[in-house]
């Protein structure tokens, strides 16, 4: 993309640059955000288990301000699951079904690739929580991604499939996250290492699960808590990964 990319916003902006509905099969409405004509594209598989909200839309806007094409896809057909029990009842079976996660991820990729500004050969997947697990499954399915970033979603895959990941993987997790405990972190990193993946794991000291998400006004599962400083650090780490793996081109 000609010219220099702007510096990362200190906080996600609130203005949506463009919105469109996706093709059928993306499992609910999605928000597509486009900046100036880019030579890179970013697939934002970011939804929390709760679903698509203004938090995810603002994050997509922030990526668009950096010159990417961003797609924030919806897991729940337009519903936001503020009831923790309902959210777990929907997300836990999904997280146990790699094929279904891949179907959802590929549907989102199809929508993104159909956008006229998208370079289909320069796509990264960024996911938080359930979205991170979907991003990893896309990599394990052999999707042609340039980078994968996952926060909290440190899932392991079926034997032998992680070797299909052909791009750098960045993962972030809170040190006090009871939902992604050290044993799960160790299993994730051991799998990445054994598969020969170019991986890195950042552990944010003192942070709980979903530390990146602003506090919500409804009940959450135990072990969740916002950590503003680490949320900003994780955002900058992701932006740096994208700059490394999706460098500007003339």
Secondary structure, 3 states (H helix, E strand, C coil): CCCCCCCCCCCCCCCCCCCCCCCCCCCCCCEEEECCCCCCEEEECCCECCECCHHHHHHHHHHHHCCCEEEECCCCCCCCCCCHHHHHHHHHHHHCCHHHHHHHHHHHHHHHHCCCCCCCCCEEEEEECHHHHHHHHHHHCCCCCCEEEEECCCCCCCCCHHHHCCCEEEEEEECCCCCCCHHHHHHHHHHHHHCCCCEEEEEECCCCECCCCCCCCCCCCCCECCCHHHHHHHHHHHHHHHHHHCCCCC
